[in-house]
Amino acid sequence: MKKVGFIEKLIPVYIPNRVVLSIFVILSFFTGKVRKKIVAFHLEENERILREGNNSIFDGQGFIENQSKWEKVCFGSHKKSNMSYSGCEIIATWNALMSMHAAMPRMPELIGYFERHGVTLKGGFGIAPSAPARYMKKRGYRVKRLTTRNSEAIRRFGDSYDSFLVTFYWDRENIRKQLHTVNISKKGDEFYVHNIYKREKGGRFVQSGPFRDLAEAIYKIDEKAAPLVIYGIAKEG
């Protein structure tokens, strides 16, 4: 097995999670928003793509589990960006709203919103993890951030909120394995991870779970997974 070098370990092992989150915010600020003209074009194009997809991409209802099928859906102006490549935070936001039984936006409008609010490297790095949290606050939810990797602290956090936005390293020792953002929903005392590339026997993408607590849900995503940030979401009051 190839040994992981210092450069690959630098961010996930040696740089604190809070600092990494700040770097995302700085990148988002300095690389700027997607131009309004492009956002307007994407809005129209995505309406057409999702309408003509005959539900093979998205039927506009329910949790989204199949991000890999979204390569035709426009997002960002980076040469690599589309919803399959870098749209996980937007899909996680949709799934969080779904888990909270919210009034749902139209997906093309949600994509357009994040192209102007939090997009990082024009979509090449998706959006800053803090952007979905700010959006949920704007929708009237109570949101709190947790950046520890301590399992017991994560378990306690899971008891206090109704839904979660989780950005994590696929490999806690190798940044080249990249990051992913998911929604973890809660039903009673059970936790379910959405859009985690899990397939059932017939090939359909499905949620993962149930898990007994939030820490188990996160650390069973992959044997080397580790959280960068967890946002707990609850209704005000």
Contacts in CASP RR format, 6 or more apart in sequence:
PFRMAT RR
TARGET T0000
AUTHOR 0000-0000-0000
METHOD contacts of the structure
MODEL  1
MKKVGFIEKLIPVYIPNRVVLSIFVILSFFTGKVRKKIVAFHLEENERIL
REGNNSIFDGQGFIENQSKWEKVCFGSHKKSNMSYSGCEIIATWNALMSM
HAAMPRMPELIGYFERHGVTLKGGFGIAPSAPARYMKKRGYRVKRLTTRN
SEAIRRFGDSYDSFLVTFYWDRENIRKQLHTVNISKKGDEFYVHNIYKRE
KGGRFVQSGPFRDLAEAIYKIDEKAAPLVIYGIAKEG
4 173 0 8 1.000
4 174 0 8 1.000
8 173 0 8 1.000
8 174 0 8 1.000
8 175 0 8 1.000
8 176 0 8 1.000
9 173 0 8 1.000
9 174 0 8 1.000
9 175 0 8 1.000
10 175 0 8 1.000
11 20 0 8 1.000
11 175 0 8 1.000
12 169 0 8 1.000
12 171 0 8 1.000
12 172 0 8 1.000
12 173 0 8 1.000
12 174 0 8 1.000
12 175 0 8 1.000
12 226 0 8 1.000
13 172 0 8 1.000
13 173 0 8 1.000
16 147 0 8 1.000
17 147 0 8 1.000
17 148 0 8 1.000
17 149 0 8 1.000
17 227 0 8 1.000
17 228 0 8 1.000
17 229 0 8 1.000
18 147 0 8 1.000
20 228 0 8 1.000
21 128 0 8 1.000
21 129 0 8 1.000
21 130 0 8 1.000
21 147 0 8 1.000
21 228 0 8 1.000
21 229 0 8 1.000
24 120 0 8 1.000
24 125 0 8 1.000
24 128 0 8 1.000
24 129 0 8 1.000
24 130 0 8 1.000
25 128 0 8 1.000
25 130 0 8 1.000
27 120 0 8 1.000
27 121 0 8 1.000
27 125 0 8 1.000
27 128 0 8 1.000
28 118 0 8 1.000
28 119 0 8 1.000
28 120 0 8 1.000
28 127 0 8 1.000
28 128 0 8 1.000
28 131 0 8 1.000
31 119 0 8 1.000
31 120 0 8 1.000
31 121 0 8 1.000
31 122 0 8 1.000
32 119 0 8 1.000
32 122 0 8 1.000
33 115 0 8 1.000
33 116 0 8 1.000
33 117 0 8 1.000
33 118 0 8 1.000
33 119 0 8 1.000
34 42 0 8 1.000
34 76 0 8 1.000
34 77 0 8 1.000
34 112 0 8 1.000
34 115 0 8 1.000
34 116 0 8 1.000
34 119 0 8 1.000
34 122 0 8 1.000
34 123 0 8 1.000
35 77 0 8 1.000
36 116 0 8 1.000
38 76 0 8 1.000
38 77 0 8 1.000
38 115 0 8 1.000
39 112 0 8 1.000
39 115 0 8 1.000
39 116 0 8 1.000
41 74 0 8 1.000
42 74 0 8 1.000
42 75 0 8 1.000
42 76 0 8 1.000
42 108 0 8 1.000
42 111 0 8 1.000
42 112 0 8 1.000
42 115 0 8 1.000
43 108 0 8 1.000
43 109 0 8 1.000
43 111 0 8 1.000
43 112 0 8 1.000
45 74 0 8 1.000
46 73 0 8 1.000
46 74 0 8 1.000
46 107 0 8 1.000
46 108 0 8 1.000
46 111 0 8 1.000
47 106 0 8 1.000
47 108 0 8 1.000
49 57 0 8 1.000
49 72 0 8 1.000
49 73 0 8 1.000
49 74 0 8 1.000
50 57 0 8 1.000
50 58 0 8 1.000
50 60 0 8 1.000
50 73 0 8 1.000
50 107 0 8 1.000
50 108 0 8 1.000
56 69 0 8 1.000
57 66 0 8 1.000
57 69 0 8 1.000
57 70 0 8 1.000
57 72 0 8 1.000
57 73 0 8 1.000
58 64 0 8 1.000
58 70 0 8 1.000
58 107 0 8 1.000
60 104 0 8 1.000
60 107 0 8 1.000
62 98 0 8 1.000
63 95 0 8 1.000
63 98 0 8 1.000
63 99 0 8 1.000
63 183 0 8 1.000
63 185 0 8 1.000
63 194 0 8 1.000
63 195 0 8 1.000
63 207 0 8 1.000
64 91 0 8 1.000
64 94 0 8 1.000
64 95 0 8 1.000
64 194 0 8 1.000
64 195 0 8 1.000
65 194 0 8 1.000
65 195 0 8 1.000
65 196 0 8 1.000
65 198 0 8 1.000
65 205 0 8 1.000
65 206 0 8 1.000
65 207 0 8 1.000
66 195 0 8 1.000
66 205 0 8 1.000
67 83 0 8 1.000
67 84 0 8 1.000
67 87 0 8 1.000
67 88 0 8 1.000
67 91 0 8 1.000
67 195 0 8 1.000
67 197 0 8 1.000
68 84 0 8 1.000
68 197 0 8 1.000
68 205 0 8 1.000
69 84 0 8 1.000
69 205 0 8 1.000
70 82 0 8 1.000
70 83 0 8 1.000
70 84 0 8 1.000
70 87 0 8 1.000
70 91 0 8 1.000
71 82 0 8 1.000
71 83 0 8 1.000
71 84 0 8 1.000
71 85 0 8 1.000
72 82 0 8 1.000
73 82 0 8 1.000
73 83 0 8 1.000
73 84 0 8 1.000
73 111 0 8 1.000
74 82 0 8 1.000
74 83 0 8 1.000
74 111 0 8 1.000
75 81 0 8 1.000
75 82 0 8 1.000
75 83 0 8 1.000
75 86 0 8 1.000
75 87 0 8 1.000
75 90 0 8 1.000
75 111 0 8 1.000
75 114 0 8 1.000
75 115 0 8 1.000
75 123 0 8 1.000
75 126 0 8 1.000
76 82 0 8 1.000
76 86 0 8 1.000
76 115 0 8 1.000
76 119 0 8 1.000
76 122 0 8 1.000
76 123 0 8 1.000
76 124 0 8 1.000
77 122 0 8 1.000
77 123 0 8 1.000
78 86 0 8 1.000
78 121 0 8 1.000
78 122 0 8 1.000
78 123 0 8 1.000
78 124 0 8 1.000
80 86 0 8 1.000
80 124 0 8 1.000
81 122 0 8 1.000
81 123 0 8 1.000
81 124 0 8 1.000
81 126 0 8 1.000
83 90 0 8 1.000
83 91 0 8 1.000
83 111 0 8 1.000
85 124 0 8 1.000
86 123 0 8 1.000
86 124 0 8 1.000
86 125 0 8 1.000
86 126 0 8 1.000
87 126 0 8 1.000
87 127 0 8 1.000
88 126 0 8 1.000
88 180 0 8 1.000
88 181 0 8 1.000
88 182 0 8 1.000
88 195 0 8 1.000
89 114 0 8 1.000
89 126 0 8 1.000
89 127 0 8 1.000
89 129 0 8 1.000
89 131 0 8 1.000
89 132 0 8 1.000
89 165 0 8 1.000
89 167 0 8 1.000
89 181 0 8 1.000
90 110 0 8 1.000
90 111 0 8 1.000
90 114 0 8 1.000
90 127 0 8 1.000
90 132 0 8 1.000
91 195 0 8 1.000
92 132 0 8 1.000
92 165 0 8 1.000
92 166 0 8 1.000
92 181 0 8 1.000
92 182 0 8 1.000
92 183 0 8 1.000
92 194 0 8 1.000
92 195 0 8 1.000
93 110 0 8 1.000
93 114 0 8 1.000
93 132 0 8 1.000
93 135 0 8 1.000
93 136 0 8 1.000
93 165 0 8 1.000
93 183 0 8 1.000
94 104 0 8 1.000
94 107 0 8 1.000
94 110 0 8 1.000
94 183 0 8 1.000
95 182 0 8 1.000
95 183 0 8 1.000
95 185 0 8 1.000
95 194 0 8 1.000
95 195 0 8 1.000
96 132 0 8 1.000
96 136 0 8 1.000
96 163 0 8 1.000
96 164 0 8 1.000
96 165 0 8 1.000
96 183 0 8 1.000
96 185 0 8 1.000
96 233 0 8 1.000
97 104 0 8 1.000
97 105 0 8 1.000
97 136 0 8 1.000
97 139 0 8 1.000
98 104 0 8 1.000
98 183 0 8 1.000
98 185 0 8 1.000
99 162 0 8 1.000
99 163 0 8 1.000
99 183 0 8 1.000
99 185 0 8 1.000
99 186 0 8 1.000
99 194 0 8 1.000
100 141 0 8 1.000
100 162 0 8 1.000
100 163 0 8 1.000
100 233 0 8 1.000
100 235 0 8 1.000
102 139 0 8 1.000
105 113 0 8 1.000
113 135 0 8 1.000
114 127 0 8 1.000
114 131 0 8 1.000
114 132 0 8 1.000
114 135 0 8 1.000
115 123 0 8 1.000
117 127 0 8 1.000
117 131 0 8 1.000
117 134 0 8 1.000
117 135 0 8 1.000
118 127 0 8 1.000
118 128 0 8 1.000
118 130 0 8 1.000
118 131 0 8 1.000
119 126 0 8 1.000
119 127 0 8 1.000
119 131 0 8 1.000
120 126 0 8 1.000
120 127 0 8 1.000
120 128 0 8 1.000
129 165 0 8 1.000
129 167 0 8 1.000
129 181 0 8 1.000
129 228 0 8 1.000
129 229 0 8 1.000
129 231 0 8 1.000
132 165 0 8 1.000
132 181 0 8 1.000
132 231 0 8 1.000
133 143 0 8 1.000
133 145 0 8 1.000
133 165 0 8 1.000
133 231 0 8 1.000
136 143 0 8 1.000
136 165 0 8 1.000
136 231 0 8 1.000
136 233 0 8 1.000
137 143 0 8 1.000
140 236 0 8 1.000
141 233 0 8 1.000
141 234 0 8 1.000
141 235 0 8 1.000
141 236 0 8 1.000
142 233 0 8 1.000
142 234 0 8 1.000
142 235 0 8 1.000
142 236 0 8 1.000
142 237 0 8 1.000
143 231 0 8 1.000
143 232 0 8 1.000
143 233 0 8 1.000
144 157 0 8 1.000
144 161 0 8 1.000
144 231 0 8 1.000
144 232 0 8 1.000
145 229 0 8 1.000
145 230 0 8 1.000
145 231 0 8 1.000
145 232 0 8 1.000
146 153 0 8 1.000
146 154 0 8 1.000
146 157 0 8 1.000
146 229 0 8 1.000
146 230 0 8 1.000
146 231 0 8 1.000
146 232 0 8 1.000
147 227 0 8 1.000
147 228 0 8 1.000
147 229 0 8 1.000
147 230 0 8 1.000
148 154 0 8 1.000
149 172 0 8 1.000
149 226 0 8 1.000
149 227 0 8 1.000
151 215 0 8 1.000
151 219 0 8 1.000
152 215 0 8 1.000
154 213 0 8 1.000
154 214 0 8 1.000
154 215 0 8 1.000
154 218 0 8 1.000
154 227 0 8 1.000
154 230 0 8 1.000
155 213 0 8 1.000
155 214 0 8 1.000
155 215 0 8 1.000
157 214 0 8 1.000
157 230 0 8 1.000
157 232 0 8 1.000
158 164 0 8 1.000
158 186 0 8 1.000
158 191 0 8 1.000
158 213 0 8 1.000
158 214 0 8 1.000
158 232 0 8 1.000
159 213 0 8 1.000
160 232 0 8 1.000
160 234 0 8 1.000
161 186 0 8 1.000
161 232 0 8 1.000
161 233 0 8 1.000
161 234 0 8 1.000
162 186 0 8 1.000
162 232 0 8 1.000
162 233 0 8 1.000
162 234 0 8 1.000
162 235 0 8 1.000
163 183 0 8 1.000
163 184 0 8 1.000
163 185 0 8 1.000
163 186 0 8 1.000
163 232 0 8 1.000
163 233 0 8 1.000
163 234 0 8 1.000
164 183 0 8 1.000
164 184 0 8 1.000
164 185 0 8 1.000
164 186 0 8 1.000
164 214 0 8 1.000
164 230 0 8 1.000
164 231 0 8 1.000
164 232 0 8 1.000
164 233 0 8 1.000
165 181 0 8 1.000
165 182 0 8 1.000
165 183 0 8 1.000
165 230 0 8 1.000
165 231 0 8 1.000
165 232 0 8 1.000
165 233 0 8 1.000
166 181 0 8 1.000
166 182 0 8 1.000
166 183 0 8 1.000
166 184 0 8 1.000
166 218 0 8 1.000
166 227 0 8 1.000
166 229 0 8 1.000
166 230 0 8 1.000
166 231 0 8 1.000
167 179 0 8 1.000
167 180 0 8 1.000
167 181 0 8 1.000
167 227 0 8 1.000
167 228 0 8 1.000
167 229 0 8 1.000
168 179 0 8 1.000
168 180 0 8 1.000
168 181 0 8 1.000
168 182 0 8 1.000
168 218 0 8 1.000
168 221 0 8 1.000
168 225 0 8 1.000
168 226 0 8 1.000
168 227 0 8 1.000
168 228 0 8 1.000
169 175 0 8 1.000
169 177 0 8 1.000
169 178 0 8 1.000
169 179 0 8 1.000
169 224 0 8 1.000
169 225 0 8 1.000
169 226 0 8 1.000
169 227 0 8 1.000
169 228 0 8 1.000
170 177 0 8 1.000
170 178 0 8 1.000
170 179 0 8 1.000
170 180 0 8 1.000
170 222 0 8 1.000
170 224 0 8 1.000
170 225 0 8 1.000
171 177 0 8 1.000
171 222 0 8 1.000
171 224 0 8 1.000
171 225 0 8 1.000
172 224 0 8 1.000
172 225 0 8 1.000
172 226 0 8 1.000
173 224 0 8 1.000
174 224 0 8 1.000
177 224 0 8 1.000
179 228 0 8 1.000
180 196 0 8 1.000
182 193 0 8 1.000
182 194 0 8 1.000
182 195 0 8 1.000
182 196 0 8 1.000
182 221 0 8 1.000
183 193 0 8 1.000
183 194 0 8 1.000
183 195 0 8 1.000
184 191 0 8 1.000
184 192 0 8 1.000
184 193 0 8 1.000
184 194 0 8 1.000
184 214 0 8 1.000
184 217 0 8 1.000
184 218 0 8 1.000
185 191 0 8 1.000
185 192 0 8 1.000
185 194 0 8 1.000
185 207 0 8 1.000
186 192 0 8 1.000
187 210 0 8 1.000
189 212 0 8 1.000
190 209 0 8 1.000
190 210 0 8 1.000
190 211 0 8 1.000
190 212 0 8 1.000
191 209 0 8 1.000
191 210 0 8 1.000
191 211 0 8 1.000
191 212 0 8 1.000
191 213 0 8 1.000
191 214 0 8 1.000
191 216 0 8 1.000
191 217 0 8 1.000
192 207 0 8 1.000
192 208 0 8 1.000
192 209 0 8 1.000
192 210 0 8 1.000
192 211 0 8 1.000
192 217 0 8 1.000
193 207 0 8 1.000
193 208 0 8 1.000
193 209 0 8 1.000
193 211 0 8 1.000
193 217 0 8 1.000
193 218 0 8 1.000
193 221 0 8 1.000
194 207 0 8 1.000
194 208 0 8 1.000
195 205 0 8 1.000
196 207 0 8 1.000
196 208 0 8 1.000
196 221 0 8 1.000
197 205 0 8 1.000
198 205 0 8 1.000
198 206 0 8 1.000
198 207 0 8 1.000
198 208 0 8 1.000
199 205 0 8 1.000
199 206 0 8 1.000
200 206 0 8 1.000
208 217 0 8 1.000
208 220 0 8 1.000
208 221 0 8 1.000
209 217 0 8 1.000
211 217 0 8 1.000
211 220 0 8 1.000
214 230 0 8 1.000
218 225 0 8 1.000
218 227 0 8 1.000
218 230 0 8 1.000
219 225 0 8 1.000
219 226 0 8 1.000
END
